[in-house]
Amino acid sequence: MGQFAERIFVVTGANSGVGKSAARSLATRGARVIMVCRSRERGETALDEVRRQTGNDRLQLRVADLAELDQVRQLGGGLAEELDHLDGLVNNAGVVRTKRELTVDGFERTMATNHLAHFLLTALLLDRLEAAGGRVVNVSSQAHRSGKLERAPLEAIMRGDIRYRGLQAYSHSKLANVLFSNELARRGAGAITSNALHPGVLATHIWNQNKTFGSLVAAAFKPLMGSPDVGGRATARLAADARLSSVSGGYFDGERQVEPASDALDRDLARRLWQTSAELTGVAE
Ligand SMILES: NC(=O)c1ccc[n+]([C@@H]2O[C@H](COP(=O)([O-])OP(=O)(O)OC[C@H]3O[C@@H](n4cnc5c(N)ncnc54)[C@H](OP(=O)(O)O)[C@@H]3O)[C@@H](O)[C@H]2O)c1
């Protein structure tokens, strides 16, 4: 454990799949882990499980529905008040929706949850991350390779004002994760690090979020999918492994650093995505 007892990590979507596994991996090392979950009940069950498995009694639960910007503001504001430093922020929570839905803020739900919420949460915690030379880990996906954010104005994509296809919307949001990760790495150079990863193709609840999509995928691919722990370990490694302390702006497939799609390396697109996200979430540039 040693110096890990001083370390604080925040993991979103920590009650299930990759997030729960990453939280467990960080808790095993003795860190204080703040698990952000949308349901108090599912969060408490997961926290009890991780506490039992790791013997770590420094786990905390924060409840927030990340699809609502006000809840993200409350979460980020509360954490910023409570913590004087933050060693790692794992932006992991994610959804795939087969049908177009708008959030209370008028954003397309996949983009709002997977990208805008994490953009805002990171902004609210940035000075606490800087105080620790902290790391941001953005859980993206191979699906970012099918994302196209040049097809329409960025605000139209965020607001769902384009023809909706669930997997395409998911891919757009996962491309946004890598672009955000890279832009954050540039803006935070020297003060924090930021990396993105594809955690693997894993048997988690994400495939069951939509009945039709989930049952089709489950039937075809579930036997071939890896354990959530493969992704959880790779995520925790990026957040905490000493050998990666100065790696920033990278994209990882599991534990291997690889090239992301060329769109993910487009600096102008990353800058415009940052500006649009800042305007839509009320973050000062
Ligand atoms: N599984 C894969 O094969 C795979 C592949 C590539 C990338 N990924 C990425 O891995 C990440 C984790 O997904 P997973 O596979 O571990 O799926 P999962 O088991 O479904 O976990 C997703 C987590 O996100 C949470 N979440 C969803 N919407 C939320 C909201 N509005 N507010 C707060 N939390 C919310 C879920 O909470 P609830 O339990 O309350 O829904 C859950 O804890 C995602 O970003 C996903 O894109 C997964």
The ligand as a Tripos MOL2 file, in Angstrom:
@<TRIPOS>MOLECULE
LIG
   48    52     1     0     0
SMALL
NO_CHARGES

@<TRIPOS>ATOM
      1 N1        -17.8960   -3.5900  -22.7350 N.am      1 LIG1
      2 C1        -17.2110   -3.3520  -23.8230 C.2       1 LIG1
      3 O1        -17.0110   -4.2590  -24.6510 O.2       1 LIG1
      4 C2        -16.6520   -2.0050  -24.0940 C.ar      1 LIG1
      5 C3        -15.8880   -1.8180  -25.2690 C.ar      1 LIG1
      6 C4        -15.3540   -0.5630  -25.5290 C.ar      1 LIG1
      7 C5        -15.5680    0.4780  -24.6500 C.ar      1 LIG1
      8 N2        -16.3340    0.2870  -23.5280 N.ar      1 LIG1
      9 C6        -16.5420    1.4470  -22.6450 C.3       1 LIG1
     10 O2        -16.3570    1.0630  -21.2960 O.3       1 LIG1
     11 C7        -17.0610    1.9750  -20.4510 C.3       1 LIG1
     12 C8        -17.7600    1.1930  -19.3420 C.3       1 LIG1
     13 O3        -18.7560    0.3910  -19.9280 O.3       1 LIG1
     14 P1        -18.9710   -1.1310  -19.4610 P.3       1 LIG1
     15 O4        -18.6890   -1.9580  -20.6550 O.co2     1 LIG1
     16 O5        -18.2930   -1.4040  -18.1990 O.co2     1 LIG1
     17 O6        -20.5560   -1.1410  -19.3130 O.3       1 LIG1
     18 P2        -21.5240   -1.1850  -18.0340 P.3       1 LIG1
     19 O7        -21.2490   -2.4100  -17.2540 O.co2     1 LIG1
     20 O8        -22.8850   -0.9780  -18.5870 O.co2     1 LIG1
     21 O9        -21.0700    0.0780  -17.1950 O.3       1 LIG1
     22 C9        -21.4570    1.3660  -17.5520 C.3       1 LIG1
     23 C10       -21.4940    2.1990  -16.2950 C.3       1 LIG1
     24 O10       -21.8780    3.5370  -16.6470 O.3       1 LIG1
     25 C11       -22.9260    3.9220  -15.7790 C.3       1 LIG1
     26 N3        -23.8050    4.9410  -16.3550 N.ar      1 LIG1
     27 C12       -24.5120    4.8910  -17.4880 C.ar      1 LIG1
     28 N4        -25.2570    6.0110  -17.6390 N.ar      1 LIG1
     29 C13       -24.9980    6.7830  -16.5550 C.ar      1 LIG1
     30 C14       -25.4670    8.0390  -16.1260 C.ar      1 LIG1
     31 N5        -26.3780    8.7260  -16.8240 N.pl3     1 LIG1
     32 N6        -25.0070    8.5300  -14.9630 N.ar      1 LIG1
     33 C15       -24.1080    7.8400  -14.2150 C.ar      1 LIG1
     34 N7        -23.6250    6.6450  -14.5740 N.ar      1 LIG1
     35 C16       -24.0790    6.1140  -15.7330 C.ar      1 LIG1
     36 C17       -23.6990    2.6500  -15.5330 C.3       1 LIG1
     37 O11       -24.5760    2.8030  -14.4360 O.3       1 LIG1
     38 P3        -25.9270    1.9040  -14.3460 P.3       1 LIG1
     39 O12       -25.4970    0.5600  -13.8660 O.co2     1 LIG1
     40 O13       -26.7540    2.6710  -13.3760 O.co2     1 LIG1
     41 O14       -26.5270    1.8610  -15.7180 O.co2     1 LIG1
     42 C18       -22.5400    1.7080  -15.2900 C.3       1 LIG1
     43 O15       -22.0440    1.8560  -13.9860 O.3       1 LIG1
     44 C19       -17.9960    2.7670  -21.3610 C.3       1 LIG1
     45 O16       -17.4960    4.0740  -21.5460 O.3       1 LIG1
     46 C20       -17.9470    2.0040  -22.6790 C.3       1 LIG1
     47 O17       -18.1440    2.8550  -23.7870 O.3       1 LIG1
     48 C21       -16.8720   -0.9270  -23.2260 C.ar      1 LIG1
@<TRIPOS>BOND
     1     1     2 1
     2     2     3 2
     3     2     4 1
     4     4     5 ar
     5     4    48 ar
     6     5     6 ar
     7     6     7 ar
     8     7     8 ar
     9     8     9 1
    10     8    48 ar
    11     9    10 1
    12     9    46 1
    13    10    11 1
    14    11    12 1
    15    11    44 1
    16    12    13 1
    17    13    14 1
    18    14    15 2
    19    14    16 1
    20    14    17 1
    21    17    18 1
    22    18    19 2
    23    18    20 1
    24    18    21 1
    25    21    22 1
    26    22    23 1
    27    23    24 1
    28    23    42 1
    29    24    25 1
    30    25    26 1
    31    25    36 1
    32    26    27 ar
    33    26    35 ar
    34    27    28 ar
    35    28    29 ar
    36    29    30 ar
    37    29    35 ar
    38    30    31 1
    39    30    32 ar
    40    32    33 ar
    41    33    34 ar
    42    34    35 ar
    43    36    37 1
    44    36    42 1
    45    37    38 1
    46    38    39 2
    47    38    40 1
    48    38    41 1
    49    42    43 1
    50    44    45 1
    51    44    46 1
    52    46    47 1
@<TRIPOS>SUBSTRUCTURE
     1 LIG1         1 GROUP 0 **** ****
